[in-house]
Amino acid sequence: NTGEPVIEGVEIKLDNSMSTTTDANGAYLFENLPTGLYEVMEVVPINWFNTTQNPVVNVEVIANQTTIVDFGNQEEVPTITLIKNITKSELMPGGYINYTLNYENTGNVTLTNVVIIDDYPQIYVTVTNPGTATDDGDMLTWKIGTLTPGQTGSVSYAVSINENTPENTEIINIATITSDQTNPLTATATALIPLPKEEGDPILTIEKNVNVEWANPGDTVTYSVTITNTGDETAYNVELTDLLPTGFRFAEYFTNQYTWNLGDLAAGKNTTVTYNVTVGEDVKPGTYENLAVASADNHGNVTDKVDLEIRAPKVLAEEADPILTIDKTVAQEFINQGDSVEYTVIVTNIGDEDAEAVAINVNVQDVMPAGFTFEDGEVTKVWTLGDIRSGESKEIKYTAISDVTLIPGQYDNLAIAWADNHDKVSDTVGVDVRKPVVLGAEALPTTGGSFLTYLYFFIAGLVILFAAYIFKLTITKERS
């Protein structure tokens, strides 16, 4: 088939009574066959799979005429990616670091027995929230299980920096992902405990833009991100990370996530990163959110996101595709450590109603950020919403609980929706976690008497004087 490799030496059987093999051009031939029905079967080579999903074909042959039966094959390519990100508070003894591991089956083969191991340096850090991992005191382990082609996921955990960690220490953390089909793959994250700096604070802002409002599958668009330090101190070791939606790839790096190390950013200065992104040919119509995250050794995360609409030519009714959108909201703008927070997710099919574009078997997934859990203690949930017809919406509500030791700051929560006939769409909403403040007793203000108070006492005095006068007059008359 077009785009598939030519394979020499593949065995082809006819009615299980005759066989031949393909030549250097991938062709085979059975000659001088009488008219009749025949069963043609391909013996699929080892480490290959049949793309026609049917290696046996029944075909009618007419004598002295040529009948063509094609088989498509692809070589099994098991591949997997693992990307490790860190979210830093102040990098100093007693501070916290949140780690997130994003993984994806980027091959064309289902992977089994997928396991992630994270070897953290316990001499420098202590795990405060292992998430869904098993912690043996030296290593965290996640048993992911099976990953189908294109399937993604993430796990996260939090650590505190030990009090005896010296300045200028590099905290190097290595994670490894394995499966039955792939070689071990590692991802490394490094955090540096900085030397003391002069007094002052950096203040980072971030602005993200895209050069078009919409694009078609296969197009290349240009994003730009500007990071500005409006504070009065240098931001040290500034990093920028961009995680693209599924189906999008950096044109230069051929991956969907990349981190730029931008060095130090002096007070009052800014820097801009511009990059091209290719929209995959298979990306479905819809609105896709793209999030950029910037941080420094002495500054926490700042984020900005921009939406890009993907459009496709309108198709006939029987071929119409659904268009899913997802809207995630939070009931509270901020909470205290240990508080609960309620999220609402609405999934809508905005596909062509006249074409009856139905989204089949819609699912929603939420992976809590480090330090948050669902009410049952889990950090990941998947809801099955069933089919969603064009013009229809479905809503789910759920509650998350924050850890009492959570670092104050902004925490983004990502919800992802997909269907059997629609790729993933996502939406992110943030909640501000604040440290509770215990107010002391407030002194009541000292105030003077009001006009009415003084008037009251004046009238009361007149009444008393008048009563005394009447009493004296009465006594005088009695004596008379």
VOFIDREN-785210 format. One record per atom (N, C-alpha, C): x negated, y negated, z negated. Coordinates in steps of 0.2 Angstrom, whole numbers, plus 5000, padded with zeros to 4 digits. Layout:
<sites>
XYZ...
</sites>
This chain:
<sites>
499650065000500050005000499649945000499949885002499549825003499249804996498649784996498349764989498049824985498149884987497949934983497349974987496850004983496250024986496350094990495950104995495950164999495550214995495850274994495550334990495450394995494850414995494650474999494650534995494950594998494850654994495450664990496050634990496650644987497050704990497250754986497550804988498350794990498550814996499250804997499550874999500050884996500450954997501050945001501150995005501850995009502151065007502751055004503151105002502851154998502251134994501851184990501551244994501551235001501351295005500751275009500651205010500151175014499851125010499251105011498851055008498351025012498150965011497650925015497350875010496850835012496550785008496450725012496550665009496450605012495750595015495650555021495050545023494750475021494250455024493850395021494350335022494850335026495350275026495950285022495950335018496550355014497050385017496950405024497550435028497550515027498050545029498150615029498650635035498550695037498950715043499150795042499850805043500050875045500350875052500050915056500250915063500750975065501050965071501451015074502051045069502351005065502851025061503551035065503951085064504551085067505051045063505651025066506150985063506351015057506450975052506751005045506550955040506850975034506650935027506050965024505650915022505050935019504950895012504550925008504350895001503650875002503450815001502750795001502550764994502050794992501850784985501150764985500950704981500250684980500050714973499450744973499150754967498750694964498950664959498650594957498050614954497450574956496850584954496750564946496250594943496150584936495950514935496250484930496150414928496450364933496950384937497250344941498050354940498450304942499150314941499550294948500150324949500550314955500950254954500850204958501250144958501950154961502050204965502750214967503150244962502850274957503250304951503550364953503350394959503650454961503150494966502750534963502250564968502550624972503250634972503550684976504050644980504050654987504450624992504850674996505450674997505850725001505950685008505750715014505750675020506050725025506350695030506650725036506150715042505850775045505450765050505750795057505650755062505950775069505350795073505350855076504850885080504550835085503950825086503550785091503650715089503850695083503950625081503450615075503250555074502850545068503250515062503150545057503450515050502950505045502950445043502450415038502750415031502350445026502450445019501850415016501950355012501450325009501450335001500950334998500850334991500450284989500650244983500250194981499850214974499250194973498850214967498450154964498450154958497950104955497550144950496950114949496450144944496650124937496650164932496750144925496250104923496450044921495949994918496149974911495950014906496049994899495649934896495949874895495549824892495949784887495649754882495949724877495549664875495949604872495549544870495749534863495249504860495349484853495049414852495449364849495149304848495249284841494749254838494849234831494749164830495249134826495249064825495249054817495048994815495048974808495348904807495748904802496048834799495748824793495448764793494948744787495348694783495248704776495348644772494648614771494548574765493848554764493448604763492848614767492348664767491948654761492048674755491648664749491848724744491448734739491648784735492348764731492748824731493448814729493948794734493748784740494148764746494448834749494848824754495148884757495048884765495048944767495048954775495549004777495948984782496449034785496149064791496249124792495949154798496549184802496549184809497149214813496749254818496949314819496749354825497249364830497149344836497649354842497349414846497749454848497549514852498049524858497849554863498249564869497949624873498449664875498249714880498249684887497649674890497549644896497449694902497549754900497449804906498049824908498049884912498649914915498849984912498549994906498650064903498850054896499350094893499550084887499050104882498850064877498350084872498650114866498350164863498550194857498050194851498350204845497850204839497450134839497850074840497450014840497349994833496749974831496549954824496149894824496249854819495849794819495549794812494849784811494449784805494149714805494149684799493849624798493349624792492749624793492249624788492049554785492349534780492249474777491649474772491349414772490749414767490949394760491049454756491349444749490849404745490249394747489749364743489949284743490249264748490449194749491249174748491649224749492349214749492749274746493349254744493749304740494449294744494749354746495349354749495949344744496249284746496849264742497549294745497549304751498149324754497949374760498049434759497849484765498349484770498849454770499449464775499649534775499649564781499849634781499349684781498749664780498149704780498049744773497649804774497449834768496749814766496649794760496049764758495649814753495049834755494649874750494149844747494149774746493649734743493049714747493049734753492449724757492749714765493249744766493549744773494249744773494549714778495249714779495449754785495949794785496149844790496849834792497049824799497649824801497749884806498249924805498449974810498949954814498749934820499249904825499649954828499350014830499750064834499650064841500250064845500250064852500349994855499949984860500049914864500149934871500749914874500949924881500549864885500449874891500149824895500449754895500049704893500349634893500649614886500649664881500949654875500349614870500649564866500249524862500449534855500049504851500149504844499649464840499749454833499249414829499349434822498849434818498849444811498449384808498549374802498149324798498049334791497649304788497449304781497149244778497049234772496749174769496249194764495749154763495149164758495049104755494749104749494449054745493749054745493448994745492648994745492449004738491949044736491749054730491348994727491448984720491148924717490448924718490048984718489348984718489048974725489448964730489248964737488848894738488248904740487748844741487948804747487748734747487848694753487448714758487648694765487348714771487348794772487848824769487948894770488348914776488148954781488648974786489049044784489649034784490149094782490349124789489949174790490049214796490549274795491049274799491549324798491649364805491649434805491649474811492249514811492649514816493249564817493149604823493349674822493249714827493949754829494149754835494749794837494549854841494849914840494749974843495350004846495250054850495850094852495550164855496050204856495750274859495550264866495750214870495550204877494950154878494850104873494350054874493750054870493250024872492650024867492749964862492449974856492549914851492349854854492849804852492749734854492749684848492249644847492149604841492349524843492549494838492649424838492349394832492049334832491649304827491949234825491949214819492149144817491649124812491449064812490949034808491148974805491048964798491248904795490648884791490448814791489848794788490048744782489748764777489748724771489348664772489548604773489148544775488748524769488148484770487848444766488248384763488048354757488448304755488448244760488948204762488948154766489048084762488948034765489147964762489847964761490047914756490747914755491147884761491747904761492247884766492547944769493047934773493447994776493547984784493448034788493648034795494448044795494748014800495448024801495548034809495648104810495748124817496448114820496548094826497148094829497048134836497548164839497548204845498048184849497948184856498448164861498348214867498848244869498848294874499348274880499048284886499448264892499348314897499848314902499848354908499948314914499648324920499748284925500348284929500748334928501448344932501948364926502548354928503148374924503348444925503248464931503448534933502948564938502948634939502548664943502848734945502648764951502848824953502348874951502548944951502148994949501548994955500949004953500349004957500048934957500348884955500048814955499548804950499048754951498548734946498748664943498748654937498948594934498348574929498348504928497748484924497948454917497648474912497848454905497248404903497448364899496848314895497048314888496548314884496648304877496148254874496348204871495948154868495948154860495348154857495348164850494948094848495248064843495047994841494947994833494347964831494247964824494347894822494947874819495147814816494947794809494547844806494347834799493647794799493347794793492747754792492147804790492247864792491647914791491647964798491047984799490948034805491348094803491648124809491948194808491448234811491248284807490648334808490948394812490548414817490648484820491448484823491648434827492348434829492448494834492948534833493148584838493848574840493948594847494648594850494848664853495348684851495648754853496248744857496348774862496948774866497148844868497848864866498048924867498648924872498548954878499048944883499548994883500148974886500749024886500549084890500849144888500749204892500849194900500349214903500449214911500049154913499849104909499349044911498649064909498249044913497449054913497048994914496548984910496048934912495748944918495748894923495448914929494748924929494348894924493648904924493448964920493848984914493649034910493949094910494549104914494849164916495149194909495349154905495649184899496249134897496649154892497249104890497049074883496449074881496249034875495549014875495348954873494648934873494548884868493948884865493748834860493148794862493248724862492648684864492348664857491648664857491348634851491048564854491348514851491248444853490748404849490448434844489948404840490248354835489848304833490048254828490448194832490948164829491348114832491248054827490948004828490847944824491447904823491447874817492047824816492147774821492847774823493047724829492947754836492647814836492547844843493047894845493047904852493547964854493148004859493448054861493148104866493748134869493648144876494248174880493948244883494348294883494248354887494748364892494548374898495048384904494848454907495448494908495348564911495948584915495748624920496248654925496548714922497248724923497548784921497948814927497948884928498248914934498848944931499448934934500048964932500149034936500249084932500249154936500849164940500749204946501249214951501849244948501749284942502349314939502749274933502449214932502749174927503549154929503949174924504649154926504849084925505349064928505548994927505748974920505648914918505748894911505348844909505348824902504948774899504448804895503848794896503248824892502848774888502848784882502448734877501748754876501348704877500648714876500348674870500048714865499848674859499048674859498848614857498048604856497948584849497448614846497248604839496548584838496448524835495748494833495648494826495048504824494848504817494048484817493848474811493148464809492948494803492248494801492048524795492348484789492448424790492648384784493348354786493748384790494448364792494848424794495448434791495948484793496148484800496648524801496948534808497348474810497348444816497848404819498048434826498648424827498948464833499348414837499448434844499848404848500048454854500648444856500948494861501248454867501248484873501548464879501948514882502548504885502948554889502848544896502848604899502748604907503348644909503748624914504348664917504048694923504248764923504048804929504748814933504648794939505248804943505148854949505648884951505548934957506148924962506048934968506648924973507248964971507848934972508448974970508549034975508749084971508849154975509549164976509749224979510449244980510649264974511349264973511649284967511449354964511349404969511249474966510449474964510049424966509349424964509149374959509649334956509549284952509249304945508749264943508449274937508749234931508749264925508949214919508349164918508549114914508049064912508149054905507749084901507749074893507449014891507748984886507448924882507548944875507048924871507048934863506948874860507348864854507348794850507348824843506748804840506648824833506648754829507048754823507048704819506948724811506848674807506748694800507148644796507448674791507948634787507648584782507048594780506648544776506048524780505948454779505348424782504748444778504848444771504248464767504548504761504048544758504248584753503648584748503748604742503148614737502848684737502348694735502048764734502448804731502648864734503048914730503748904732503948854736504648844738504848884744505448894745505748934751505948884756505948904762506148854768506548894773507048864776507548904780507348874788507348924792507248914799507848934803507948904809508448924813508148924820508348984824508048994831508649004835508748964840509248964845508948984852509149044855508949064862509549054866509449014872509948994877509649024884510149044888510049064895510349014899509848974902510148914906510048934914510049004915510049024922510749004926510749014932511248994936511949034934512449004932513049034930513449064935513349034941513749054947513449124949512749134948512449194950512449244945512749234939512849274933512149304932511649264930510949284929510949304921510949364920510949394913510249414910510149384904509449404901509649474897509249524899509449594897508949604891509349624885508949654879508449604877508749544874508349484872508149504865507449484864507149494857506849434855506849424848506449364845505949394840505349364840504849384835504649324832504549324825504249274821503649304817503049274818502449294814502349234809502349244802502249194798501549174797501449104796500749084795500449104789499849114788499549134782499849094776500049134770500249104764501049094764501349124770502149124770502349194771502849214768503149284769503949274770504249324773504949334773505149354766505849354765506049364758505949434756505849484760505649554759504949564758504549514759503749514758503449524765503749544770503449554777503249484780502749484784502549424788502749424795502949484798503249484805503849514805504349494809504949524810505149514818505549564820505849564827506549574827506949524830507649534830507849554837508349594838508649614844509349584845509349534850509949494851510449524856510249574860510649604865510549564871511049574876511049534882511349464881511049414885511349344884511449324891512149304893512349284899512149214900512149194907511949124909512449074905512249024902512648974899512748994892512549054889512649074882512049064878512149054871511649044867511749094861511249114858511249154852510849124846511049134840510649094835510549144829509949134826509749174820509449124815509549144809509349104803508949144798508449124795508049164791507649114786507449144780507149114775506449134774505949084773505249104772505049074765504649114762504449094755503649074755503449014753502748994753502449024746501749034747501349054741501248994736501249004730501148954725500348924726499948964729499248944729499148914736499648904740499548874747499248814747498748804752498448734753498948684755498948624752499448574755499248554762499748544766499548524773500148544777500048534784500548554789500448624791500948664791500948734793501448744799501248764805501648774811501848844811502448854813502748924813503048934820502748994823502949004830503449054831503949044835504449094837504449114844504449174846504349194853505049234855505249224861505849264863505649284870505949344872505849374878506449424880506449454886506949494888506649544893507049604894506749654899506649624905506949574907506849534914506649464913506349444908506049374907505449384902504949344904504349334901504449294894503949294890503949264884504049184884504449154880504449084879504449074871504149014870504049004862504248934860504248924854504348854851504048854844503748804843503448794836503748734832503748744826504048694821503548694815503448634812503048624807503348604800503048624795503348604788502748584784502848524781502348494777502348524769501848554767501848584760501448534756501748514751501448464746501348494739500948474736500748494729501248454724501648494720502148464715501748404711502148354710501848294705502348294699502048304693502448294687502348224685502948184685502948114683503048114675502648064673502648054665503348014664503448004657504047964655503947884657504447864660504447794662504747744657504347694655504547644650505147604653505647594648506247554651506047484651506247444656506047374656506347334651505947284649506247234644506647174647507247164645507647114648507947074643508147014644508446964640509146974640509546934635510246944635510546904641511146934644511446904649511946844647512246804652512646754650513246774646513546834649514146854645514046874638513446904637513246924630513246854626512946804628512946744624513646714623514046714628514746694628515146724623515046794622515346834618515246814611514546804609514446784602514646714601514646674605514946604604515646604602516046644606516746644605516946684598516546734597516646764590516446724584515946674585515846634579516446584578516746554584517246514583517846544580517946604581518546644578518446644571517846664569517646674562517746604558517546554561517546484558518346464557518746484562519446464562519746504557519646564556519946614551519746584544519146564543518946534536519346474535519446434540519746364539520546384537520846424540521546444538521546474531521046514529521046544523521046494517520546444518520446394514521146344513521446334518522046294518522546324515522646394515523146434512523046424504522446434502522246434495522446364492522346314496522446244493523246234492523646254497524346244496524546284490524346344489524546384483524446344476523846314476523646274470524146214469524346184475524846124474525446154472
</sites>
